[in-house]
Amino acid sequence: MGRIGRRRGYLLISCALALGLVAAPSLTADAAPGHVSVFSPGASGAGDPYFPDMGNGGYDVSHYDIRLAFDPKTKAINATTTILARATQNLSRFDLDFQGPLKISRLSVNGRAASFTRTGAQELVITPPHGLWRGSTFVVSVTYAGVPQKIDDPALGLSGWVATKDGAVALNQPIGAATYYPVNDTTDDKATYTQTITVPTGLTVLANGEPGPSTSHNGRTTFRWRMNQPMASELAMIAIGNYNVTRSVTAGLLDITAIGKSIDTVAGQGKVFNQTTAQIVRWESSLYGRYPFGSTGGILADVGVHYALETQGRPVYDQRSSKVSGDLLAHELGHQWFGDSLTPVHWSDIWLNEGFASYSEWLYQEKFNGTPVAKSFAEAYADEEDWTGKVADPGRDHIFDDLVYNRGAMTLQALRLKIGDRAFFQVLKQWPATYRHGNVSTQTFIRFVERLTHRDLGTFFHTWLYQPGKPQL
């Protein structure tokens, strides 16, 4: 998927609407004289075995433009999401993911009204006025309103649009994006984003990427954000509330951090948070290669979800104090390479996110606190109580278990001992460089390491990633 910046994204959407793309079928290779083309529905799932209803088939999204107004009194939103996509088959109809009580008032494809139905847990089934030819670009615009409802999954916790005391925070991993915008909610369809959020003047809005100009009118302020690098929907983020914001530029990289005013009670913490973030990004860049996004930062806030999340370019840390934990920042910022820039095709491979991020913590402890990685490994190996699962296939309800994090990190340390430091640190830098902004799998990683080291490591990886039980050292 190519990069589409904010300006280019708007231009493509505007041009597509102006041209009325695929308003009527035309002769193509699929529609040669004497040949009748067949239009068929896109799949209602993207093929992830853990989340079969998530994502859809038949098209590829390149850009989302989310325009949303939020009322903190009612917690309601009024929004229009415009999607630029390309058909990957001859489409008679296609699905988006969209769930909850939000009501659609208008829906169009290429500027013309399209029929739609909502079915199942999250299927928004759209039938355009005419079939969409394979390879054609099309624009979907959906206008809707209501009070978004978060998801509270017994195994996976809270996600989606979460109302807070002074606003709302959207945290989408793994299944929350569709609670506030129509989306192809699969890790395997990354896109660029523009988010234009209007709130009562006095509130602040933060989101992924870089800020555009904010404007105020009649007691309302509009904030604009753009993410110019491809982003999986589970990594999109919006934070609305009362925040103290700190900005700096270090080595040409914009660093925007924010602390919720309700927890920002220690003088100088805004500067500490901002500088610590910049320090860790510089250090991790020396290990993992060039930072993959146009800006960095983070948000400390009392959200009530009980986790931190590696939202792309600007992680969110749910806390009740403004205390900055270096190893936690190292974990979430390490995700910017492993999980955000490199994103698993399927959720079964989430160890490629969490194992590398947890290993970033161990490297941080060694660099800044004097605790050798070998000691962190030994403690994890001795303390781990559950060795029954498979790291590379933990099961839908176990993607956030300690097994994925701890044994994932242990796998990397065991690999380091197996191939040596020189080759291992080449892996840490070349793996994210080779697949930058792409999607990866465990098998892709195994083949990559074997090619780099010129070694057959099949038995090693089988033992650590696919075989239940405690590996012998």
VEXVEXMI-669392 format. One record per residue (C-alpha): x, y, z; residue in one letter. Coordinates in pm, 1 decimal. Example, Ala and Ser with C-alpha at 12.3 -4.5 7.8 and 13.67 -1.06 7.14 Angstrom:
BEGIN
NUZA;x;y;z;rest
NUZA;1230.0;-450.0;780.0;A
NUZA;1367.0;-106.0;714.0;S
//
This chain:
BEGIN
NUZA;x;y;z;rest
NUZA;0.0;0.0;0.0;M
NUZA;145.6;335.1;-101.3;G
NUZA;167.3;641.1;112.7;R
NUZA;-101.3;905.5;72.3;I
NUZA;-49.2;1230.9;261.8;G
NUZA;-326.7;1453.1;385.4;R
NUZA;-323.2;1683.9;83.7;R
NUZA;-293.1;1401.6;-166.1;R
NUZA;-562.1;1202.3;14.7;G
NUZA;-805.8;1493.3;-9.2;Y
NUZA;-717.1;1548.5;-375.3;L
NUZA;-775.5;1184.1;-463.8;L
NUZA;-1110.0;1178.4;-284.6;I
NUZA;-1216.7;1507.7;-442.6;S
NUZA;-1108.5;1401.6;-790.6;C
NUZA;-1282.5;1066.7;-759.1;A
NUZA;-1607.0;1236.0;-659.6;L
NUZA;-1576.4;1497.3;-932.8;A
NUZA;-1516.9;1235.8;-1201.0;L
NUZA;-1799.5;1015.9;-1075.1;G
NUZA;-1579.2;710.9;-1102.0;L
NUZA;-1757.2;391.0;-1211.7;V
NUZA;-2087.9;572.5;-1238.8;A
NUZA;-2145.7;340.5;-1534.5;A
NUZA;-1961.4;28.8;-1654.5;P
NUZA;-1713.7;67.1;-1938.7;S
NUZA;-1531.3;-181.3;-2159.8;L
NUZA;-1225.8;-329.9;-1988.4;T
NUZA;-1027.6;-649.2;-2015.3;A
NUZA;-1301.9;-802.0;-1802.5;D
NUZA;-1573.7;-665.1;-2023.7;A
NUZA;-1451.3;-728.5;-2376.6;A
NUZA;-1711.0;-750.5;-2656.9;P
NUZA;-1892.7;-1078.6;-2636.2;G
NUZA;-1781.1;-1143.1;-2278.9;H
NUZA;-2022.4;-1101.0;-1988.8;V
NUZA;-1849.2;-992.8;-1669.7;S
NUZA;-1973.9;-1125.5;-1338.4;V
NUZA;-2003.7;-895.8;-1038.8;F
NUZA;-2009.8;-1067.3;-700.9;S
NUZA;-2022.5;-961.4;-334.3;P
NUZA;-1702.4;-901.9;-142.5;G
NUZA;-1636.0;-1136.8;147.7;A
NUZA;-1785.8;-1042.7;483.2;S
NUZA;-1463.7;-1133.0;666.2;G
NUZA;-1091.3;-1088.6;607.3;A
NUZA;-993.1;-1443.6;697.9;G
NUZA;-854.5;-1401.2;1049.2;D
NUZA;-930.5;-1728.6;1231.3;P
NUZA;-959.8;-1553.9;1569.6;Y
NUZA;-1196.6;-1280.2;1447.3;F
NUZA;-1383.1;-1415.9;1143.5;P
NUZA;-1630.6;-1123.7;1136.5;D
NUZA;-1359.1;-857.5;1132.2;M
NUZA;-1250.7;-702.1;806.8;G
NUZA;-1393.4;-761.3;462.6;N
NUZA;-1287.7;-871.5;116.9;G
NUZA;-1311.0;-736.7;-235.5;G
NUZA;-1139.2;-403.7;-188.9;Y
NUZA;-835.3;-230.2;-41.9;D
NUZA;-862.4;100.0;148.0;V
NUZA;-596.0;364.8;92.5;S
NUZA;-731.9;657.4;297.5;H
NUZA;-983.4;743.0;571.3;Y
NUZA;-1108.9;1096.5;627.3;D
NUZA;-1295.4;1113.9;961.0;I
NUZA;-1483.3;1437.2;1038.8;R
NUZA;-1643.8;1420.6;1379.7;L
NUZA;-1811.8;1660.7;1624.2;A
NUZA;-1836.1;1560.0;1990.4;F
NUZA;-2077.4;1686.2;2257.0;D
NUZA;-1935.6;1618.0;2604.5;P
NUZA;-2274.9;1678.7;2768.7;K
NUZA;-2459.6;1407.4;2580.8;T
NUZA;-2148.3;1204.9;2480.8;K
NUZA;-2293.1;1197.6;2129.3;A
NUZA;-2107.4;1236.9;1802.6;I
NUZA;-2210.4;1362.2;1459.8;N
NUZA;-1971.2;1238.2;1195.2;A
NUZA;-1897.7;1175.6;831.5;T
NUZA;-1632.2;924.1;733.1;T
NUZA;-1512.6;923.0;372.6;T
NUZA;-1316.1;624.9;245.7;I
NUZA;-1098.8;600.6;-63.6;L
NUZA;-1059.5;240.7;-181.3;A
NUZA;-975.5;22.3;-480.0;R
NUZA;-1179.9;-278.3;-586.7;A
NUZA;-981.6;-603.6;-598.0;T
NUZA;-1262.1;-790.4;-773.9;Q
NUZA;-1572.0;-700.0;-973.1;N
NUZA;-1795.2;-594.9;-684.3;L
NUZA;-2173.4;-610.3;-682.0;S
NUZA;-2171.4;-511.2;-316.0;R
NUZA;-1925.7;-491.6;-28.1;F
NUZA;-1917.3;-470.6;350.6;D
NUZA;-1770.6;-231.5;604.4;L
NUZA;-1744.6;-298.1;976.5;D
NUZA;-1971.9;-70.0;1181.1;F
NUZA;-2129.5;-157.8;1511.4;Q
NUZA;-2335.2;-21.4;1796.1;G
NUZA;-2628.2;220.7;1806.7;P
NUZA;-2493.5;485.6;1567.4;L
NUZA;-2758.7;568.4;1307.3;K
NUZA;-2670.5;633.4;944.1;I
NUZA;-2849.6;924.7;779.8;S
NUZA;-2671.0;928.8;444.4;R
NUZA;-2449.1;691.4;248.4;L
NUZA;-2306.8;734.4;-99.7;S
NUZA;-2065.1;560.5;-333.7;V
NUZA;-1887.4;789.8;-580.7;N
NUZA;-2124.7;1071.0;-485.8;G
NUZA;-2442.1;876.6;-559.5;R
NUZA;-2681.9;739.0;-298.3;A
NUZA;-2626.0;370.5;-229.7;A
NUZA;-2852.4;122.4;-56.7;S
NUZA;-2734.1;-43.4;261.8;F
NUZA;-2836.6;-284.2;533.7;T
NUZA;-2688.5;-367.1;872.5;R
NUZA;-2667.1;-729.2;976.8;T
NUZA;-2495.2;-945.4;1233.3;G
NUZA;-2268.3;-795.1;1495.7;A
NUZA;-2097.8;-539.2;1272.7;Q
NUZA;-2169.9;-582.9;902.2;E
NUZA;-2265.0;-272.9;705.2;L
NUZA;-2359.8;-417.4;364.6;V
NUZA;-2345.0;-158.2;84.3;I
NUZA;-2487.7;-199.7;-264.4;T
NUZA;-2369.1;74.9;-501.6;P
NUZA;-2588.3;197.2;-791.2;P
NUZA;-2359.0;15.3;-1035.6;H
NUZA;-2106.8;-264.8;-1006.1;G
NUZA;-1749.9;-164.0;-929.1;L
NUZA;-1489.2;-292.1;-1173.0;W
NUZA;-1182.9;-470.1;-1042.5;R
NUZA;-896.1;-220.5;-1022.9;G
NUZA;-1121.7;85.8;-1011.8;S
NUZA;-1096.0;347.8;-738.8;T
NUZA;-1414.6;436.8;-552.7;F
NUZA;-1520.9;669.4;-270.7;V
NUZA;-1761.7;577.3;9.8;V
NUZA;-1910.3;850.1;231.0;S
NUZA;-2112.2;765.0;543.7;V
NUZA;-2285.3;1023.8;765.4;T
NUZA;-2403.3;904.9;1105.8;Y
NUZA;-2476.9;1013.4;1463.4;A
NUZA;-2538.8;881.2;1812.4;G
NUZA;-2361.1;782.0;2131.8;V
NUZA;-2080.7;532.3;2060.3;P
NUZA;-2064.3;230.8;2289.5;Q
NUZA;-1736.8;75.3;2399.6;K
NUZA;-1670.9;-296.3;2377.3;I
NUZA;-1619.2;-485.7;2703.1;D
NUZA;-1498.1;-830.2;2605.3;D
NUZA;-1461.4;-1073.9;2898.8;P
NUZA;-1126.0;-1201.9;2770.0;A
NUZA;-986.7;-898.9;2589.1;L
NUZA;-1105.1;-607.0;2801.0;G
NUZA;-1225.0;-261.4;2698.3;L
NUZA;-1176.3;-120.1;2351.8;S
NUZA;-1331.5;127.5;2112.4;G
NUZA;-1485.6;461.3;2204.5;W
NUZA;-1448.1;502.0;2581.7;V
NUZA;-1624.7;793.3;2749.5;A
NUZA;-1423.4;970.3;3021.6;T
NUZA;-1507.7;1231.3;3284.6;K
NUZA;-1399.1;1517.6;3061.9;D
NUZA;-1435.7;1373.0;2712.9;G
NUZA;-1354.5;1044.8;2541.3;A
NUZA;-1063.9;829.9;2426.4;V
NUZA;-1075.5;586.8;2135.2;A
NUZA;-850.0;280.9;2178.5;L
NUZA;-921.1;16.9;1918.8;N
NUZA;-711.3;-293.6;1986.3;Q
NUZA;-823.6;-546.0;1886.3;P
NUZA;-1189.6;-492.5;1791.4;I
NUZA;-1290.1;-134.1;1877.7;G
NUZA;-1250.1;80.3;1565.8;A
NUZA;-1596.2;7.4;1428.4;A
NUZA;-1759.6;157.5;1739.2;T
NUZA;-1714.0;509.4;1600.4;Y
NUZA;-1639.8;489.9;1227.6;Y
NUZA;-1713.2;255.9;936.6;P
NUZA;-1393.6;68.2;857.8;V
NUZA;-1232.7;-234.5;701.6;N
NUZA;-1128.5;-349.8;1047.1;D
NUZA;-844.7;-586.9;969.9;T
NUZA;-473.6;-559.1;1042.1;T
NUZA;-407.2;-650.2;679.0;D
NUZA;-559.1;-336.0;522.1;D
NUZA;-354.8;-37.0;632.3;K
NUZA;-441.9;314.6;519.0;A
NUZA;-349.0;675.9;578.5;T
NUZA;-578.2;894.0;788.9;Y
NUZA;-700.3;1248.6;833.8;T
NUZA;-906.7;1321.5;1144.6;Q
NUZA;-1092.4;1651.6;1187.7;T
NUZA;-1250.9;1672.7;1533.3;I
NUZA;-1472.9;1955.6;1661.3;T
NUZA;-1529.8;2004.0;2034.5;V
NUZA;-1637.2;2285.3;2271.4;P
NUZA;-1364.0;2545.8;2300.8;T
NUZA;-1145.9;2469.2;2601.4;G
NUZA;-1116.7;2098.2;2534.4;L
NUZA;-812.6;1956.6;2355.8;T
NUZA;-804.0;1686.4;2088.0;V
NUZA;-504.6;1464.4;2017.9;L
NUZA;-478.4;1196.9;1752.5;A
NUZA;-230.6;1005.3;1539.6;N
NUZA;27.0;1182.4;1328.6;G
NUZA;94.0;1551.5;1286.7;E
NUZA;-137.9;1842.3;1370.5;P
NUZA;-279.3;2083.1;1118.6;G
NUZA;-420.1;2427.6;1198.8;P
NUZA;-692.6;2448.3;1463.0;S
NUZA;-975.6;2699.5;1425.1;T
NUZA;-1239.7;2833.8;1666.0;S
NUZA;-1588.3;2965.5;1587.9;H
NUZA;-1899.6;3018.7;1798.9;N
NUZA;-1761.1;2841.8;2103.5;G
NUZA;-1637.8;2539.8;1909.6;R
NUZA;-1281.0;2449.4;1816.3;T
NUZA;-1181.3;2220.8;1533.3;T
NUZA;-857.2;2021.4;1553.7;F
NUZA;-696.3;1858.0;1249.4;R
NUZA;-457.5;1562.5;1252.3;W
NUZA;-301.1;1361.3;972.5;R
NUZA;-121.4;1026.9;966.5;M
NUZA;76.0;1006.7;645.0;N
NUZA;210.8;653.7;693.1;Q
NUZA;-11.6;345.5;650.9;P
NUZA;-189.7;254.9;974.8;M
NUZA;-393.2;-45.6;1083.1;A
NUZA;-734.8;48.5;1219.3;S
NUZA;-655.9;-109.2;1557.9;E
NUZA;-385.5;155.9;1601.5;L
NUZA;-599.9;461.8;1527.2;A
NUZA;-662.7;691.5;1822.8;M
NUZA;-854.6;1001.4;1933.2;I
NUZA;-822.5;1160.5;2279.5;A
NUZA;-1061.5;1439.5;2380.7;I
NUZA;-1038.2;1611.9;2717.1;G
NUZA;-855.1;1858.6;2937.9;N
NUZA;-483.9;1812.5;2868.6;Y
NUZA;-158.4;1993.3;2929.9;N
NUZA;34.6;1957.5;2605.4;V
NUZA;412.7;1978.1;2560.6;T
NUZA;581.4;2004.5;2222.5;R
NUZA;946.3;1986.9;2123.5;S
NUZA;1159.4;1903.2;1821.5;V
NUZA;1463.0;1679.1;1865.0;T
NUZA;1688.3;1592.5;1570.4;A
NUZA;1411.9;1707.6;1338.4;G
NUZA;1144.1;1484.2;1494.4;L
NUZA;832.5;1648.4;1637.4;L
NUZA;749.3;1519.8;1986.1;D
NUZA;397.6;1593.0;2117.9;I
NUZA;310.4;1465.3;2463.6;T
NUZA;11.1;1537.8;2684.0;A
NUZA;-92.5;1472.2;3042.3;I
NUZA;-454.0;1483.8;3157.5;G
NUZA;-498.4;1782.5;3387.4;K
NUZA;-669.7;1568.1;3650.5;S
NUZA;-346.7;1370.9;3705.5;I
NUZA;-90.0;1639.5;3618.2;D
NUZA;-30.2;1740.8;3979.1;T
NUZA;352.2;1739.7;3996.8;V
NUZA;532.3;2042.9;3859.9;A
NUZA;757.1;1973.7;3564.0;G
NUZA;615.4;1631.8;3474.3;Q
NUZA;511.3;1748.3;3129.3;G
NUZA;873.6;1824.4;3043.2;K
NUZA;995.3;1498.3;3198.2;V
NUZA;744.3;1294.0;2997.5;F
NUZA;833.0;1473.7;2675.1;N
NUZA;1209.0;1447.5;2720.4;Q
NUZA;1199.4;1083.2;2832.4;T
NUZA;993.4;994.7;2525.1;T
NUZA;1245.5;1168.0;2297.7;A
NUZA;1539.0;999.6;2473.5;Q
NUZA;1390.6;652.3;2435.1;I
NUZA;1299.7;707.5;2069.1;V
NUZA;1658.8;816.1;1995.9;R
NUZA;1800.0;513.4;2176.8;W
NUZA;1560.7;265.6;2015.0;E
NUZA;1637.1;418.0;1675.2;S
NUZA;2000.8;324.5;1730.1;S
NUZA;1891.6;-37.6;1777.8;L
NUZA;1599.5;-73.1;1535.9;Y
NUZA;1682.7;176.7;1264.1;G
NUZA;1513.4;495.7;1153.2;R
NUZA;1197.8;586.6;1343.9;Y
NUZA;910.9;490.6;1112.0;P
NUZA;670.8;785.2;1153.6;F
NUZA;663.7;1161.7;1110.5;G
NUZA;626.0;1244.8;1480.5;S
NUZA;631.7;1082.0;1820.0;T
NUZA;488.4;1148.6;2165.0;G
NUZA;240.0;999.5;2408.0;G
NUZA;-65.0;1063.6;2624.1;I
NUZA;-91.9;1005.1;2999.3;L
NUZA;-456.1;1004.4;3109.7;A
NUZA;-700.9;846.6;3351.7;D
NUZA;-902.7;649.3;3096.6;V
NUZA;-1005.5;350.4;3306.2;G
NUZA;-910.1;74.0;3062.1;V
NUZA;-619.5;-54.5;3275.8;H
NUZA;-358.4;-82.3;3001.0;Y
NUZA;-123.5;117.8;2785.2;A
NUZA;-159.1;93.7;2407.7;L
NUZA;86.8;148.3;2124.2;E
NUZA;-145.0;369.5;1916.4;T
NUZA;54.7;464.6;1608.1;Q
NUZA;302.5;747.5;1660.3;G
NUZA;154.4;845.4;1997.4;R
NUZA;91.4;573.8;2258.9;P
NUZA;-173.2;615.2;2527.8;V
NUZA;-88.4;526.8;2889.0;Y
NUZA;-385.2;477.9;3122.1;D
NUZA;-265.4;603.7;3460.1;Q
NUZA;-391.2;777.1;3771.4;R
NUZA;-66.8;967.1;3822.0;S
NUZA;178.6;1153.5;3601.6;S
NUZA;470.8;932.6;3703.8;K
NUZA;674.6;828.3;3401.4;V
NUZA;790.3;465.0;3383.6;S
NUZA;1087.3;430.6;3149.3;G
NUZA;1048.3;60.0;3082.3;D
NUZA;677.7;105.4;3003.0;L
NUZA;763.8;383.0;2758.8;L
NUZA;1034.1;159.7;2608.3;A
NUZA;771.0;-112.0;2557.3;H
NUZA;509.2;104.9;2386.2;E
NUZA;762.1;304.5;2184.2;L
NUZA;932.8;-19.3;2079.5;G
NUZA;596.9;-114.9;1933.1;H
NUZA;631.4;170.2;1684.1;Q
NUZA;870.9;-56.9;1494.3;W
NUZA;722.8;-391.4;1603.0;F
NUZA;344.6;-392.1;1578.3;G
NUZA;282.7;-52.5;1419.4;D
NUZA;522.1;-25.3;1125.2;S
NUZA;539.8;-406.5;1106.8;L
NUZA;190.2;-539.5;1172.7;T
NUZA;91.2;-907.2;1185.8;P
NUZA;-136.4;-1032.8;910.8;V
NUZA;-332.8;-1235.7;1167.9;H
NUZA;-380.6;-1193.6;1541.2;W
NUZA;-228.4;-1535.3;1607.7;S
NUZA;111.3;-1376.9;1535.8;D
NUZA;78.6;-1105.5;1800.6;I
NUZA;397.5;-1231.0;1967.4;W
NUZA;577.1;-1042.2;1687.8;L
NUZA;437.8;-730.4;1857.2;N
NUZA;457.4;-816.9;2223.2;E
NUZA;771.5;-1030.2;2227.2;G
NUZA;978.5;-754.6;2066.3;F
NUZA;821.2;-483.8;2283.5;A
NUZA;887.0;-684.6;2599.7;S
NUZA;1244.3;-743.9;2486.6;Y
NUZA;1270.8;-365.0;2445.7;S
NUZA;1196.6;-342.6;2818.5;E
NUZA;1481.9;-582.3;2894.2;W
NUZA;1719.6;-383.4;2674.9;L
NUZA;1606.1;-63.4;2848.8;Y
NUZA;1667.3;-214.2;3192.2;Q
NUZA;2017.8;-313.9;3085.0;E
NUZA;2100.8;23.2;2926.1;K
NUZA;1954.4;257.2;3186.2;F
NUZA;1920.7;56.2;3508.4;N
NUZA;2212.4;-185.7;3489.7;G
NUZA;2005.8;-504.9;3485.3;T
NUZA;2155.3;-744.5;3227.1;P
NUZA;1919.4;-891.6;2970.0;V
NUZA;2043.9;-1235.0;3075.0;A
NUZA;1910.6;-1171.0;3426.7;K
NUZA;1570.5;-1057.9;3295.9;S
NUZA;1556.1;-1374.6;3085.9;F
NUZA;1655.2;-1598.8;3377.6;A
NUZA;1390.5;-1444.0;3602.5;E
NUZA;1119.9;-1477.9;3338.3;A
NUZA;1221.4;-1837.7;3267.5;Y
NUZA;1211.3;-1925.2;3635.7;A
NUZA;892.9;-1735.6;3719.8;D
NUZA;671.7;-1827.7;3423.4;E
NUZA;397.1;-2053.8;3555.4;E
NUZA;202.8;-2141.2;3241.5;D
NUZA;393.1;-2309.0;2957.8;W
NUZA;91.6;-2489.1;2811.1;T
NUZA;11.7;-2256.6;2519.6;G
NUZA;167.5;-2193.2;2180.1;K
NUZA;335.1;-1853.8;2147.6;V
NUZA;263.8;-1827.8;1775.0;A
NUZA;-95.5;-1949.5;1811.7;D
NUZA;-219.8;-1865.8;2162.6;P
NUZA;-593.1;-1867.9;2082.1;G
NUZA;-839.6;-1583.1;2048.5;R
NUZA;-895.7;-1528.7;2422.0;D
NUZA;-524.2;-1546.4;2508.0;H
NUZA;-360.9;-1293.5;2275.0;I
NUZA;-280.2;-1070.6;2573.8;F
NUZA;-161.0;-1346.2;2807.9;D
NUZA;181.4;-1337.9;2975.0;D
NUZA;279.2;-1632.3;2754.7;L
NUZA;276.7;-1406.1;2447.3;V
NUZA;476.1;-1129.6;2615.7;Y
NUZA;722.5;-1318.7;2833.2;N
NUZA;782.7;-1628.8;2626.2;R
NUZA;789.6;-1408.8;2317.7;G
NUZA;1075.8;-1209.7;2471.5;A
NUZA;1242.6;-1529.5;2593.5;M
NUZA;1228.6;-1662.9;2237.8;T
NUZA;1425.5;-1361.1;2118.9;L
NUZA;1688.2;-1401.8;2389.9;Q
NUZA;1718.9;-1772.6;2309.6;A
NUZA;1760.5;-1676.4;1943.5;L
NUZA;2031.2;-1429.6;2041.0;R
NUZA;2221.4;-1706.3;2218.6;L
NUZA;2168.5;-1935.1;1920.9;K
NUZA;2292.0;-1703.5;1643.3;I
NUZA;2521.8;-1466.4;1836.5;G
NUZA;2506.2;-1096.2;1912.2;D
NUZA;2625.8;-972.7;1574.7;R
NUZA;2358.5;-1155.9;1377.2;A
NUZA;2090.5;-1090.9;1639.0;F
NUZA;2131.6;-713.9;1636.1;F
NUZA;2132.8;-726.7;1256.3;Q
NUZA;1792.3;-893.5;1284.7;V
NUZA;1666.6;-617.6;1515.9;L
NUZA;1759.2;-351.5;1261.4;K
NUZA;1703.8;-522.8;926.7;Q
NUZA;1372.7;-695.2;1007.5;W
NUZA;1180.0;-366.5;1054.7;P
NUZA;1366.7;-203.5;765.9;A
NUZA;1287.3;-482.3;520.2;T
NUZA;912.7;-489.5;592.3;Y
NUZA;864.9;-123.2;686.9;R
NUZA;494.7;-25.4;692.8;H
NUZA;397.4;-377.6;587.0;G
NUZA;231.1;-688.4;724.2;N
NUZA;425.4;-989.1;847.9;V
NUZA;378.0;-1337.4;990.4;S
NUZA;574.2;-1577.0;1208.1;T
NUZA;672.8;-1777.4;901.3;Q
NUZA;795.3;-1458.8;733.3;T
NUZA;1013.6;-1391.5;1037.1;F
NUZA;1154.7;-1744.3;1044.9;I
NUZA;1245.3;-1731.7;675.4;R
NUZA;1400.7;-1386.7;721.4;F
NUZA;1626.0;-1500.8;1007.3;V
NUZA;1726.2;-1817.5;822.8;E
NUZA;1821.1;-1619.9;512.6;R
NUZA;2019.8;-1367.0;715.0;L
NUZA;2209.4;-1630.5;914.1;T
NUZA;2228.5;-1899.2;641.9;H
NUZA;2110.1;-2151.5;900.7;R
NUZA;1824.7;-2398.1;931.2;D
NUZA;1645.0;-2288.6;1248.1;L
NUZA;1324.3;-2484.6;1200.9;G
NUZA;1369.5;-2703.2;1509.1;T
NUZA;1463.0;-2406.6;1726.4;F
NUZA;1159.4;-2201.2;1629.4;F
NUZA;926.7;-2499.8;1652.4;H
NUZA;1040.2;-2560.1;2009.9;T
NUZA;1003.1;-2200.4;2124.1;W
NUZA;700.3;-2086.8;1923.7;L
NUZA;481.9;-2386.2;1843.8;Y
NUZA;554.5;-2654.3;2102.6;Q
NUZA;380.9;-2634.4;2440.5;P
NUZA;593.9;-2700.3;2745.1;G
NUZA;900.9;-2546.2;2899.7;K
NUZA;1194.2;-2551.8;2657.0;P
NUZA;1518.0;-2693.0;2787.5;Q
NUZA;1808.9;-2450.3;2787.4;L
//
